């Protein structure tokens, strides 16, 4: 199968090599310490105690119609207009992310979901005082339940040259979160295709060549479907060829999402967590080593960063975010050696990018980190050539 050709990739490569230090700001740690959240209760990425016995959300009754034309989901490392986040929880962490993105050379835009005018005014003040460029911040007023935008948010695809949304049913009993993609799609006038699967969006990674990866959590959450039926849906709705891997034990990682141990870096590079033999019954090591070997066999260069469980928390450096020429990576309190090792790995794998380490100590105990609270907003201004094989 021929690969699709993109005009604009060269331009993206050029600005990835720009003078990244010319304008980028970093939020002052002393200021970040003064920022407070709006939400009285932070819902975790996994199920909160009060949600454990709630029924799962049903699949929508509206017709399940896939795009009729060629469709393509975009890799996160490709050109992006910016990112989509939800304000209210982890506001200090989100400020630490927004400031360098909006002041980079060139800047990326950030769309922020807020509950109303009051929260928008508060968020604007916090971000401006932190050093963000508000010319590159846009607000969306909508009702939501949690911060985990990656898991419930709109998955943007290229629907034959137009941007569209693929909307799955969120695998958490959070109705406002689940409705957000269709509500937002209606606000901005974009087509919304209802993917007939229960899913958490962090259990998903892909490369430009259509190569995509998920754990078998997707099969466990959709027991009425075969793995072939599930992967066929991703081919129909997002133009992908999906490989399913074994998940980590839920006792080790309660989400069982692949973004907790994998991150595509470029067309030929991938980051995979590295675990010791004794942890999680040896399953995390077996899963990641097997996937690393598989991907090396497929021609990828594999980089490894530490992953481990301590005090009931799964720590990882793969749950990071690439936005154009900026890479936001995790750092954790008390992990000087591991933090330095992860930073060096990213710098080696992505020369010419600005690698920004942000403090994820406050969020990692909720079964997720910065990749989990971001959805990429693809830039489709360049031309997408669909080959005849499509």
Secondary structure, 3 states (H helix, E strand, C coil): CCCCEECCHHHHHHHHCCCCCCCCCCCCHHHHCCCCCCCCCCCCCCCCHHHCCCCCCCCCCCCCCCCCCCEEECCCCCCEEEEEEECCCCHHHHHHHHHHHHCCCCCCEEEEEECCHHHHHHHHHHHHHHCCCHHHEEEEECCCCCCCHHHHCCEEEEECCEEEEEEEEECCCCHHHHHHHHHHHHHHCCCEEEEEEEECCCCCEECCCCEEEEECHHHHCCCCCCHHHHHHHHHHHHCCEEEEECCCCCCCCCCCCHHHCEEEEECCEEEEEECCCCHHHHHHHHHHHHHHHHHHHCCCEEEEEEEEEECCEEEECCCCEEECCEEEEEECCCCHHHHHHHHHHHHHHCCCCEEEEEECCCCHHHCCCHHHHCEEEECCCCCEECCCCC
